[in-house]
């Protein structure tokens, strides 16, 4: 069924967006920086794909799940959408990990001061 892969990517992105909104990790914390980071990440990975396609390493397989729209040879429409999702997911995961690490350090600080007494 054409479009299932794109729908899965968009549904996953919506889930990450909801997590981001709930804890204000990336786009709701710093929207401009998030947009720039996702844009740069997507551009980097598209350039990586272009090099891989030119070298013959990356080829588009036949799948009934793809829409069938190619932006370039061996570059389906779903690829830049996936790369943007990947960049955004990495940013949200990194921001969440940094916040969790900072919280654990803050929560552990009183315990350390009590041990010193």
Secondary structure, 3 states (H helix, E strand, C coil): CCCHHHHHHHHHHHHHHHHHHHHCCCCCCCHHHHHHHHHHHHHHHHHHHHHHHHCCCCCCCCCCCCCCCEEECCEEHHHHHHHHHHHHHHHHHHHHHHHHHHHHHHHHHHHHHHHHC
